[in-house]
């Protein structure tokens, strides 16, 4: 699904790289969530999920050069059946 989203906005040569799990200890190092939110999440999430709450993914892609034809010319003009607009 992530690759399809990149295609839909015109990217080409999409490559998904490393996929890395992030748990509570990892999330505390980044200022994305408040400590209070993480404390609530820790209480409501099952303990077996604490080490793998979310995944980080490295994605590389490129936009076609100005004036170059896209490898998927109709991808931007047709909405996906799986992703309602």
Backbone as CSV, one residue per row, in Angstrom:
resi,resn,N_x,N_y,N_z,CA_x,CA_y,CA_z,C_x,C_y,C_z
1,UNK,0.821,-1.185,0.000,0.000,0.000,0.000,0.872,1.258,0.000
2,UNK,1.977,1.269,0.735,2.850,2.431,0.765,3.425,2.718,-0.615
3,UNK,3.859,1.674,-1.316,4.398,1.850,-2.657,3.350,2.451,-3.584
4,UNK,2.119,1.999,-3.483,1.038,2.511,-4.322,0.834,4.005,-4.078
5,UNK,0.946,4.441,-2.837,0.791,5.861,-2.516,1.880,6.688,-3.198
6,UNK,3.104,6.184,-3.214,4.186,6.892,-3.883,3.942,6.968,-5.393
7,UNK,3.463,5.881,-5.979,3.141,5.863,-7.413,2.033,6.871,-7.707
8,UNK,1.029,6.931,-6.839,-0.109,7.824,-7.061,0.287,9.299,-7.116
9,UNK,1.377,9.672,-6.464,1.822,11.069,-6.498,2.961,11.283,-7.483
10,UNK,3.256,10.275,-8.322,4.173,10.464,-9.427,5.599,10.004,-9.233
11,UNK,5.917,9.325,-8.155,7.285,8.846,-7.959,7.549,7.598,-8.788
12,UNK,8.803,7.408,-9.156,9.243,6.236,-9.915,10.426,5.594,-9.204
13,UNK,10.784,4.413,-9.663,11.938,3.685,-9.114,11.879,3.638,-7.585
14,UNK,10.756,3.196,-7.086,10.506,3.143,-5.644,11.137,1.877,-5.080
15,UNK,11.910,2.047,-4.020,12.537,0.903,-3.370,12.309,1.005,-1.867
16,UNK,11.767,-0.054,-1.301,11.591,-0.115,0.149,12.820,-0.773,0.744
17,UNK,13.452,-0.073,1.669,14.664,-0.584,2.291,14.385,-1.204,3.635
18,UNK,15.234,-0.896,4.553,15.169,-1.474,5.896,13.835,-1.165,6.575
19,UNK,13.280,-2.170,7.203,12.057,-2.031,8.004,12.456,-2.331,9.433
20,UNK,12.276,-1.345,10.334,12.764,-1.482,11.691,11.639,-1.235,12.693
21,UNK,11.469,-2.165,13.654,10.430,-1.946,14.668,10.871,-0.890,15.690
22,UNK,9.894,-0.135,16.181,10.116,0.839,17.246,9.200,0.491,18.398
23,UNK,9.772,0.407,19.586,8.997,0.157,20.790,8.959,1.397,21.669
24,UNK,8.470,1.256,22.893,8.365,2.392,23.806,9.706,3.058,24.057
25,UNK,10.750,2.272,24.290,12.055,2.858,24.571,12.555,3.699,23.404
26,UNK,12.323,3.230,22.181,12.723,3.991,20.998,11.910,5.274,20.863
27,UNK,10.598,5.174,21.074,9.724,6.334,20.896,10.021,7.438,21.908
28,UNK,10.490,7.082,23.084,10.808,8.090,24.098,11.987,8.967,23.666
29,UNK,12.833,8.471,22.784,13.998,9.244,22.312,13.622,10.329,21.317
30,UNK,12.438,10.242,20.723,12.025,11.203,19.702,10.903,12.081,20.254
31,UNK,10.889,13.364,19.912,9.866,14.272,20.473,8.525,14.235,19.736
32,UNK,8.141,13.070,19.230,6.876,12.973,18.502,5.677,12.878,19.435
33,UNK,5.861,12.220,20.571,4.759,11.984,21.493,5.150,12.474,22.877
34,UNK,4.175,12.986,23.599,4.446,13.448,24.966,4.665,12.241,25.879
35,UNK,5.416,12.423,26.957,5.587,11.333,27.922,4.254,10.854,28.489
36,UNK,3.302,11.767,28.662,1.989,11.397,29.194,1.247,10.473,28.220
37,UNK,1.323,10.794,26.936,0.676,9.948,25.932,1.308,8.557,25.914
38,UNK,2.624,8.500,25.965,3.303,7.200,25.961,2.966,6.385,27.206
39,UNK,2.804,7.046,28.347,2.409,6.335,29.570,1.012,5.724,29.419
40,UNK,0.092,6.476,28.844,-1.263,5.952,28.605,-1.197,4.775,27.642
41,UNK,-0.436,4.937,26.566,-0.307,3.878,25.565,0.287,2.613,26.176
42,UNK,1.274,2.779,27.048,1.895,1.618,27.705,0.871,0.852,28.547
43,UNK,-0.048,1.578,29.162,-1.059,0.917,30.000,-2.100,0.174,29.166
44,UNK,-2.464,0.716,28.000,-3.545,0.099,27.233,-3.056,-0.926,26.198
45,UNK,-1.798,-0.873,25.813,-1.267,-1.837,24.832,-0.851,-3.118,25.541
46,UNK,-1.099,-4.265,24.934,-0.666,-5.523,25.541,0.863,-5.566,25.638
47,UNK,1.392,-6.121,26.711,2.852,-6.157,26.909,3.626,-6.781,25.750
48,UNK,3.057,-7.748,25.069,3.769,-8.391,23.963,3.989,-7.437,22.781
49,UNK,3.282,-6.302,22.746,3.449,-5.315,21.670,4.408,-4.184,22.035
50,UNK,4.876,-4.120,23.263,5.682,-2.984,23.726,6.984,-2.796,22.958
51,UNK,7.549,-3.844,22.417,8.809,-3.716,21.667,8.588,-3.434,20.183
52,UNK,7.367,-3.589,19.701,7.070,-3.376,18.285,5.751,-2.629,18.123
53,UNK,5.732,-1.375,18.540,4.511,-0.576,18.424,4.289,-0.082,16.999
54,UNK,5.338,0.393,16.381,5.278,0.922,15.016,6.525,0.450,14.272
55,UNK,6.538,0.678,12.959,7.703,0.327,12.145,8.169,1.556,11.387
56,UNK,9.466,1.717,11.327,10.077,2.738,10.482,10.543,2.065,9.207
57,UNK,10.346,2.734,8.071,10.723,2.166,6.778,11.533,3.206,6.014
58,UNK,12.641,2.770,5.427,13.431,3.638,4.564,12.933,3.433,3.135
59,UNK,12.522,4.535,2.495,12.016,4.481,1.122,12.863,5.412,0.264
60,UNK,13.289,4.911,-0.891,13.935,5.777,-1.868,13.097,5.761,-3.136
61,UNK,13.046,6.911,-3.804,12.271,7.042,-5.037,12.746,8.300,-5.745
62,UNK,12.285,8.475,-6.963,12.610,9.709,-7.670,11.390,10.190,-8.437
63,UNK,11.325,11.492,-8.615,10.298,12.098,-9.451,10.845,12.126,-10.870
64,UNK,10.001,11.958,-11.889,10.497,12.050,-13.266,10.991,13.470,-13.546
65,UNK,11.954,13.580,-14.444,12.457,14.900,-14.821,11.343,15.711,-15.471
66,UNK,11.470,17.021,-15.379,10.508,17.933,-16.006,10.356,17.589,-17.483
67,UNK,9.142,17.352,-17.932,8.875,17.058,-19.327,9.044,15.600,-19.712
68,UNK,9.604,14.778,-18.838,9.779,13.353,-19.146,8.464,12.633,-18.914
69,UNK,8.197,11.625,-19.732,6.978,10.825,-19.569,7.139,9.913,-18.375
70,UNK,6.120,9.813,-17.573,6.140,8.928,-16.405,5.970,7.484,-16.843
71,UNK,6.583,6.572,-16.097,6.434,5.141,-16.378,5.005,4.691,-16.111
72,UNK,4.283,5.422,-15.257,2.896,5.096,-14.923,2.059,6.355,-15.156
73,UNK,1.773,6.705,-16.422,1.104,7.975,-16.701,-0.300,8.097,-16.134
74,UNK,-1.032,6.990,-15.978,-2.408,7.093,-15.508,-2.545,6.951,-13.998
75,UNK,-1.462,6.719,-13.290,-1.547,6.475,-11.847,-2.100,7.681,-11.100
76,UNK,-1.806,8.897,-11.544,-2.269,10.084,-10.838,-3.718,10.414,-11.157
77,UNK,-4.196,10.010,-12.326,-5.526,10.410,-12.737,-6.625,9.444,-12.317
78,UNK,-6.258,8.241,-11.894,-7.266,7.266,-11.522,-7.136,6.916,-10.043
79,UNK,-8.173,7.186,-9.237,-8.085,6.831,-7.811,-8.037,5.321,-7.644
80,UNK,-7.360,4.901,-6.620,-7.248,3.478,-6.309,-8.576,2.960,-5.787
81,UNK,-8.910,1.729,-6.137,-10.127,1.103,-5.624,-9.986,0.801,-4.133
82,UNK,-8.740,0.541,-3.681,-8.501,0.191,-2.278,-8.489,1.410,-1.378
83,UNK,-8.123,2.572,-1.915,-7.974,3.782,-1.115,-9.035,4.793,-1.493
84,UNK,-10.156,4.863,-0.771,-11.193,5.833,-1.114,-10.667,7.255,-0.974
85,UNK,-11.126,8.115,-1.849,-10.663,9.507,-1.850,-11.459,10.323,-0.878
